[in-house]
Amino acid sequence: METLFDRTGAWAIVLTRSLPYSVPEAIVFLAGLARMPMRKFTIALTVGSVPIAFGFAAIGAGWADQPILALIVSYVLPILLLPIALYVMRLRTS
């Protein structure tokens, strides 16, 4: 697992931050088990979380008058983007 996180751990953290359920938390937990360096972890977590936070804030602000639509988009969009995230992670391992 340490070898996997040395190669793709940072990308796994960055690309899974927007996913629903507990996928991001599981990846963070695995990073800890693999003893990912704290500096690399913090950078990956920040790079993955800050843009997502702004994106979700924009969705909420843009559809403030339609909160159900904002919730649906913020829930479905990450799931639709999952194949792209997996593809990028696969490219990184090659």
N, C-alpha and C positions, 0 to 999 in steps of 0.2 A: 504494500500500500504506500510505503514511503516513496518508492520509485515512481509510482503513478502520480502522487502529489508533487513530486519534484518536477515532473514534465508538464502535467496539465492541471495541477491543483488550483493555481491562481485563476486560470481560465474557467475552471468549474465553478469557482466562487463568483467570479464576475458575471458569468452567463446565467447562473441560476437564481440570482437575487430577486428577480421579478416573478418567479414561478410561484403558483399557489401551493397550498397544502404545506407540508413540512420538508419539501425537497431542499430549500436553501439551508434550513437548520441542520438537516442530515449531512449536507456537504461540509458545513462549518464544523460539525462534530467530527467527521472523518478527517478533516484537516488537523484537528487537535490530536486525534489518535495517531496520525502519521507524523506528528511533531513538525508541522510546517513552521518555518521561521516566522516569528511574530511580525517582523517588518514586512515581509512578503504578504502575509495574511492581512495585515492592516491596510496595505495599499490595495490589494485585490478587493477587500471588503468595501473600501471607500469608493473605488472606481466602479464597482458594481452597484452600490447602494445610492450614491448621490444622484446620478442621472435618472435612475428609476424613480427616486423620490420626486424629482422635478417633473418627470413624465406623468406620474400619477396625480401630482398637484395640478398640472395643466389639464388633464382629463377632468378632474373634479371641478376646476374653475370654468372650463369651457362648457360643461354641461351642468352647471349649478342649478339651472331651472329644470333639468331632467335627471334627477339623481338615480333613478332606476337604470337609465341608459348608461350613465357614468359607471355605475357598479358593474353592469354587464360587460362593458368595454374593458374595464380594468381587470375583470376576471378572465375574459376570453382571450384578449390580446396576448398575454404571456403564453398561454397554451398554444396559440397559433404560431408564435415565434419560437417555440421549443425545437422544431426541426432545424431551424437556422442555427440555433445555439449548439445543438448536437453536431451539426455539420462543421461548424467552426472548431469545436473541440476535437473532432476527428482529424481535421487538417493539422492541428497543432501536434498531434501524436505521430503524424507521418514524417 
